[in-house]
């Protein structure tokens, strides 16, 4: 709808754009919230990398907010009924929104996966296959983003979908694991579990599993 020039020229509905904007704001706030929560644990593995992860997630949230502002700016142009005079402005705002999406929702997840994956893989706080998927998917998504940047393929295409799939799988699987199983018990979490997480027992993970040894990596 936002890419349709007839939207700004006609009496189209505003509700879909407003709903998308609200959902994007929720995603941006979740970016910051999850980074803060994870930082309290992964900083014990490597504090500088953990801080970099927080910074990357905050930057991701900031770019999402910029995209929301540009998207919402199209709505009053249509409501003001300025007609064809607003078409060029509307297209410019949509272009900014599209590129903030590429930066904030596609490129920065590459940085996030590399930073967080480098913390979770050697610590064994979660099964190693989960951060491994993220570390493999990061360069694939980066190649996809570069292809969009240099005009080799469109932003919405089969190639970009394939490039984004491993990162989507990494983020989804990590979220599900932490909700269902929590972090595994390790010297990183022993006696220093963040408030709000269950303590579990002394022999397994925070919610099941055996005590892992920390890799020397």
HELIX and SHEET records of a PDB file:
HELIX    1   1 UNK A    5  UNK A    9  1                                   5    
HELIX    2   2 UNK A   15  UNK A   42  1                                  28    
HELIX    3   3 UNK A   47  UNK A   79  1                                  33    
HELIX    4   4 UNK A   83  UNK A   86  5                                   4    
HELIX    5   5 UNK A   87  UNK A  102  1                                  16    
HELIX    6   6 UNK A  103  UNK A  107  3                                   5    
HELIX    7   7 UNK A  108  UNK A  123  1                                  16    
HELIX    8   8 UNK A  128  UNK A  149  1                                  22    
HELIX    9   9 UNK A  158  UNK A  180  1                                  23    
END                                                                             
